[in-house]
Amino acid sequence: MKSSDLEYLFENIPDAKQNRYPEGAVIENIALYKQYLDEHEFNFNYKKVGRGFWGIDLLRTDGSKISTIKNPIYPTNSKICFSIARNKYKAERYLEAAGVSTTKSNIYGLKDLDKARRELNDYEKKVSLSNR
């Protein structure tokens, strides 16, 4: 957004209140979970799970691990997003993993030609073939 657009909005909507947050406000998911678990005296272990990433092991009273909470990874403006968008097969796998109905593609090499023909003959719905 251009700064001139922002100036226009602020000049024409003068009564809109600006959000003000206290300094040091916790906004990161894992930090919020940690804060909640601390306040409610849960048994947990706060740990580094990757470069710059933190996670929380939820623990039973005997110290054994129940599960690990990690920050979600949303493939938006990242390399993973572009990789998914460029690759129909990979996009299908991600959609399928998220429970979204999608097409069912298979990739075959030249050595798999007989297998592909058998599967094609067994399939009763519409099929689209592509040569890459």
C-alpha positions in Angstrom: 0.0 0.0 0.0 1.3 3.5 -0.9 1.8 6.0 1.9 -0.5 8.4 0.1 -3.3 5.8 0.4 -2.7 5.5 4.1 -2.7 9.3 4.5 -6.0 9.4 2.7 -7.5 6.8 5.0 -6.3 8.5 8.1 -7.6 11.9 7.0 -11.0 10.6 5.9 -11.6 8.2 8.8 -10.5 10.4 11.7 -12.5 8.8 14.4 -11.0 5.3 13.9 -9.1 4.3 17.0 -5.6 2.9 16.6 -4.8 -0.4 18.3 -2.3 0.2 21.1 -0.6 -2.8 22.7 1.6 -2.7 25.8 5.3 -2.9 25.2 6.5 -6.5 25.4 3.1 -8.0 24.6 3.3 -11.7 23.7 2.0 -12.4 20.3 3.8 -15.6 19.2 1.8 -18.8 19.5 4.3 -20.9 21.4 5.1 -18.1 23.8 1.3 -17.7 24.4 1.1 -21.4 25.1 4.1 -21.2 27.5 2.6 -18.3 29.3 -0.8 -20.1 29.8 1.0 -23.4 30.9 3.1 -21.4 33.4 0.0 -19.6 34.8 -1.9 -22.8 35.2 1.0 -24.9 36.6 1.1 -27.5 33.8 4.1 -29.8 33.6 6.0 -29.0 30.4 9.4 -28.6 28.8 10.1 -25.5 26.6 12.7 -26.5 24.0 14.3 -25.4 20.8 13.1 -27.5 17.9 15.0 -25.9 15.0 16.9 -22.8 14.1 14.8 -20.0 15.5 11.9 -22.3 16.4 10.6 -23.3 19.8 8.3 -26.1 20.9 6.7 -27.3 24.1 6.7 -30.9 25.3 3.6 -31.5 27.4 4.5 -33.8 30.3 2.6 -36.1 32.6 3.2 -35.8 36.4 5.9 -38.6 36.1 7.7 -36.5 33.5 6.9 -38.7 30.5 6.0 -36.9 27.3 2.4 -36.7 26.1 2.9 -34.6 23.0 4.9 -31.7 21.5 3.3 -28.4 20.5 5.0 -26.6 17.6 4.2 -23.5 15.7 2.1 -24.2 12.6 3.8 -23.6 9.3 1.6 -21.9 6.7 3.0 -22.3 3.2 2.1 -18.7 2.1 4.8 -16.5 0.6 7.6 -19.0 1.0 9.7 -21.3 -1.1 7.4 -24.1 -0.2 4.4 -22.2 -1.5 6.0 -21.6 -4.9 7.2 -25.2 -5.0 3.6 -26.5 -4.4 2.1 -24.1 -6.9 4.5 -25.2 -9.6 3.9 -28.9 -9.1 0.4 -30.2 -9.6 1.3 -33.6 -8.0 2.8 -31.9 -4.9 -0.2 -29.6 -4.6 -2.6 -32.6 -4.7 -0.6 -34.3 -1.9 -0.8 -31.2 0.3 -4.6 -30.7 -0.4 -5.2 -34.4 0.3 -3.2 -34.2 3.6 -5.4 -31.3 4.6 -8.6 -33.3 3.9 -9.5 -31.3 0.8 -11.0 -33.3 -2.1 -8.8 -33.2 -5.1 -7.8 -35.1 -8.2 -5.8 -38.3 -7.9 -2.7 -38.2 -10.0 0.1 -40.7 -10.5 3.4 -40.2 -12.0 5.0 -43.0 -14.1 8.4 -43.3 -15.7 9.2 -45.2 -18.9 10.0 -48.3 -16.9 6.5 -48.2 -15.3 4.6 -48.2 -18.7 3.1 -51.6 -18.2 2.0 -50.8 -14.7 0.4 -47.5 -15.9 -1.5 -49.4 -18.6 -2.8 -52.0 -16.2 -4.0 -49.3 -13.7 -5.5 -47.3 -16.6 -7.5 -50.3 -17.7 -8.7 -50.9 -14.2 -9.9 -47.3 -13.6 -13.5 -46.6 -14.5 -13.6 -42.8 -14.3 -12.3 -40.1 -16.7 -8.5 -40.0 -17.1 -6.2 -37.3 -18.3 -2.7 -38.2 -19.6 0.2 -35.8 -19.9 3.6 -36.2 -21.4 6.3 -34.1 -19.7 
